[in-house]
Amino acid sequence: MSVADKMGRPELTIVGGQPSKRGSGSLDVPTGIEKVLCEAARDDAFARRLIEDRRGSLESMALSDSEMAALGAVPDSALEAMIAGYHPGK
């Protein structure tokens, strides 16, 4: 093990610093809320169901417990604003 590795710094090569080889480099980022907002932004009927019966409208969606809790805690007015402001690709 080099001194750079022991100190947590990148290994220097002729092309610059190289990150250590720890982990796979990929993150498991939850995307369920984004999918819900995208669906609500493109489907007015789903958006209305989401506001009126949040838990019922989300039964068919694959969401983590934390995503369900987050969506359940958002006030209706805030959720409506999130849906109105959702513009994928911008």
VMD Tcl script that draws the C-alpha trace (Angstrom):
set ca {
  {0.00 0.00 0.00}
  {1.39 3.39 -0.96}
  {1.73 6.37 1.35}
  {-1.01 8.18 -0.65}
  {-3.43 5.28 -0.02}
  {-2.64 5.26 3.68}
  {-3.35 8.98 3.89}
  {-6.61 8.74 1.90}
  {-5.29 10.79 -1.01}
  {-5.58 9.80 -4.67}
  {-2.68 7.90 -6.22}
  {-0.76 10.11 -8.68}
  {-0.15 8.80 -12.20}
  {1.05 10.33 -15.44}
  {-2.57 11.32 -16.21}
  {-3.29 12.85 -12.80}
  {-4.89 11.70 -9.57}
  {-6.70 8.40 -9.59}
  {-9.40 7.62 -7.00}
  {-8.82 4.70 -4.69}
  {-10.38 1.40 -5.73}
  {-12.88 1.34 -2.83}
  {-16.46 0.30 -3.58}
  {-18.19 -0.12 -6.89}
  {-18.57 3.59 -7.56}
  {-22.34 3.41 -7.95}
  {-24.93 4.89 -5.61}
  {-28.36 3.50 -4.91}
  {-30.38 6.69 -5.17}
  {-34.13 6.43 -4.60}
  {-36.11 7.74 -7.57}
  {-39.67 6.87 -6.53}
  {-40.73 10.41 -5.63}
  {-39.45 11.68 -8.96}
  {-41.47 8.98 -10.76}
  {-44.61 9.93 -8.80}
  {-44.16 13.62 -9.67}
  {-43.52 12.80 -13.33}
  {-46.67 10.68 -13.51}
  {-48.74 13.37 -11.75}
  {-47.37 16.09 -14.05}
  {-48.37 14.20 -17.18}
  {-51.66 12.69 -15.91}
  {-54.18 15.11 -14.37}
  {-56.42 12.28 -13.12}
  {-53.51 10.68 -11.26}
  {-52.56 14.07 -9.81}
  {-56.11 14.54 -8.46}
  {-56.11 11.01 -6.96}
  {-52.71 11.68 -5.43}
  {-53.99 14.80 -3.67}
  {-57.31 13.25 -2.61}
  {-56.11 9.74 -1.61}
  {-52.36 9.77 -1.35}
  {-51.82 6.27 0.04}
  {-54.40 4.66 -2.26}
  {-53.00 6.28 -5.39}
  {-49.47 5.11 -4.54}
  {-50.30 1.43 -3.92}
  {-49.27 0.39 -7.43}
  {-45.98 2.29 -7.33}
  {-42.77 0.72 -6.04}
  {-41.77 3.15 -3.28}
  {-39.52 2.68 -0.29}
  {-40.91 3.20 3.20}
  {-39.02 6.48 3.46}
  {-40.43 7.72 0.15}
  {-43.97 6.83 1.27}
  {-43.39 8.64 4.57}
  {-42.01 11.71 2.80}
  {-44.93 11.88 0.37}
  {-47.38 11.33 3.23}
  {-45.90 14.22 5.21}
  {-46.03 16.81 2.41}
  {-49.00 19.18 2.71}
  {-51.43 19.12 -0.23}
  {-50.52 22.67 -1.26}
  {-46.81 21.82 -1.34}
  {-47.44 18.64 -3.34}
  {-49.57 20.58 -5.83}
  {-46.72 23.10 -6.23}
  {-44.19 20.28 -6.72}
  {-46.37 18.74 -9.43}
  {-46.92 22.09 -11.15}
  {-43.20 22.84 -11.07}
  {-42.05 19.43 -12.30}
  {-40.47 19.72 -15.72}
  {-38.22 16.73 -16.47}
  {-35.21 17.50 -18.59}
  {-34.91 21.15 -17.60}
}
mol new
graphics top color blue
foreach p $ca { graphics top sphere $p radius 0.5 }
foreach p [lrange $ca 0 end-1] q [lrange $ca 1 end] { graphics top cylinder $p $q radius 0.2 }
display resetview
